[in-house]
Amino acid sequence: MKTQEIIAKEKQFGAFNYNPIPLVIAEGSGVWVTDVEGKRYLDFLAAYSAVNQGHNHPRIKEALLEQLERIPLTSRAFHNDQMGMFLEKLCTMTGYEKALPMNTGAEAVETAIKAARKWGYKIKGVPENKAEIIAFTGNFSGRTTTVISFSTEDQYRDGYGPFTPGFVIAEYGDYEDVANKVNENTVAIFIEPVQGEAGVIVPPEGYLKQLRELATANNVLLIADEIQSGFGRTGKFFCCEHEGVRPDVLVVGKALSGGYYPISAMLSDDDVMRVFTPGDHGSTFGGNPLASAIGIAALDVLVDENLTENSARLGEYLLEQLKTIANPLIKDIRGKGLFVGIELKPEAGGARKYCEMLMHEGVLCKETHEDTIRIAPPLTITKEELDIGITAIKKVLAVK
Ligand SMILES: Cc1ncc(COP(=O)(O)O)c(C=O)c1O
C-alpha cells in the first residue's frame, strides 16, 4: 500500500484531529526515517523530543525485548522487579527524593496539579477548594480537560467547557505580572522553562531564577514542565539548570522512553510526594515492568552517549548557521541547544508550506501555530547530518 492509499484510509477511518505532513513513515534508525516509497528523510522533529536518543535505539530495544520475554504488565496491585530500579535511577539522575510514574505527559501534569493542590490543603493550609495555580500565556501541557482549562489557546478550548477552575494566567516572561498574581491561596507556579508548542519561546534571562525566589518567598511550589525541554534537549539535562534553578516539582515524559513507549513521571522531594497515600492516585500502566526496563535503558543512553553535551555543542552551531540566512520574511530565530524555532512574518504565508518544501528536500519539520518552523532533531545527530538539514533549510528559505 502506498502513500496516497494509506493517507486515504486514515482519512476515512480516523478522526480529523491532526493535519500531518503528507508522508507515511515505515521505518526509522537514528536520525533517519524511511517512508513507504523507500525515500529516506532526516528527522528534524524527533517526535516532539520523545526520540532524543534517535529512532530504534538498539540498547533501548534490547531492554524492551528482554523485558517483553519476561512480563510487560503487572499493575500496581503487586510489586514488580523493575520499577524500583527505574525510580532509583530517575531520582538519582535528577536529584529528587521521589518519583511517581505515569504514562503520557498530560497524566504527569495532572499528577503534579493534584500534588500541588493536596500539598496546598494538607501542608500549606489553604482553605478547601480555594487553591490557585498560576500558569502562563502560551502554555501547552497536554489535552486533558483540566490541562486545557489553563490553556490560552482558543482552539484547544473551543467546545470543551465547562473548565476546571483554580487557574490564574500570568504573561509569560513578565515577572511583575506573576508577582502580582501570587496570593495566600497560591499553591504553585507552573511553567515550561522554554515553551515548545508556543513556538520555542525562550523567556528573558533570569526569569526562572526570579520565579524560584518568588515561589520560595511565598511558600509556593515551583513546578517545571520539562516534558519537551528536558533530557538534554536545550543543552542542559534540564532547561532550568541554565539558571541554576531547582523546581520543587519536575514533570517529565517523552524522551524518558526514547520513543518506545509512553512513560512520564512527576518528581519531587518527600515533603510534597508524601501527600499521596494509597488509593489517592494511580494508573493501570504507570510504572509497569516494561516501561521501567525501557526507562532505565533510555536514561542510560542519554548519559552514556553524552547527548546533552552534543545538544549544547551542535545547538550553538545550528543557531549560528540559521542566523546567517538573510531573508526579510524571517521574523526571529531563537532557541537553546538543539531546540530552535524559525518564526516567519505573516507575509510569508505560514510555516506549513516551508515544512512541505523541506519534506521534498528530505528533511522533516513541522509548523507550530501558523508561523514557526520548530527544529528539534534527535540529540544523537552528528555535525555532518546536521549540515544536511541546515543546507536544506537554507535552500528553502533562500530569497527567490
Ligand atoms: C511541555 C509539554 N507538556 C506536556 C505535554 C503533553 O504530553 P503528552 O502528549 O504525552 O500528553 C507536551 C506535549 O507536547 C509538552 O510539550
The ligand as an SDF file (V2000), in Angstrom:
LIG
                    3D

 16 16  0  0  0  0  0  0  0  0999 V2000
    5.6300   20.8240   27.6080 C   0  0  0  0  0  0  0  0  0  0  0  0
    4.6530   19.7120   27.3660 C   0  0  0  0  0  0  0  0  0  0  0  0
    3.9270   19.2520   28.3910 N   0  0  0  0  0  0  0  0  0  0  0  0
    3.0380   18.2520   28.2340 C   0  0  0  0  0  0  0  0  0  0  0  0
    2.8410   17.6760   27.0050 C   0  0  0  0  0  0  0  0  0  0  0  0
    1.8110   16.5820   26.8530 C   0  0  0  0  0  0  0  0  0  0  0  0
    2.4100   15.3530   26.6430 O   0  0  0  0  0  0  0  0  0  0  0  0
    1.5530   14.1470   26.0360 P   0  0  0  0  0  0  0  0  0  0  0  0
    1.2370   14.4980   24.6220 O   0  0  0  0  0  0  0  0  0  0  0  0
    2.4630   12.9500   26.1610 O   0  0  0  0  0  0  0  0  0  0  0  0
    0.3290   14.0300   26.8820 O   0  0  0  0  0  0  0  0  0  0  0  0
    3.5840   18.1160   25.9150 C   0  0  0  0  0  0  0  0  0  0  0  0
    3.3760   17.5340   24.5770 C   0  0  0  0  0  0  0  0  0  0  0  0
    3.8060   18.0140   23.5710 O   0  0  0  0  0  0  0  0  0  0  0  0
    4.5100   19.1710   26.0950 C   0  0  0  0  0  0  0  0  0  0  0  0
    5.2300   19.6520   25.0850 O   0  0  0  0  0  0  0  0  0  0  0  0
  1  2  1  0
  2  3  1  0
  2 15  2  0
  3  4  2  0
  4  5  1  0
  5  6  1  0
  5 12  2  0
  6  7  1  0
  7  8  1  0
  8  9  2  0
  8 10  1  0
  8 11  1  0
 12 13  1  0
 12 15  1  0
 13 14  2  0
 15 16  1  0
M  END
$$$$
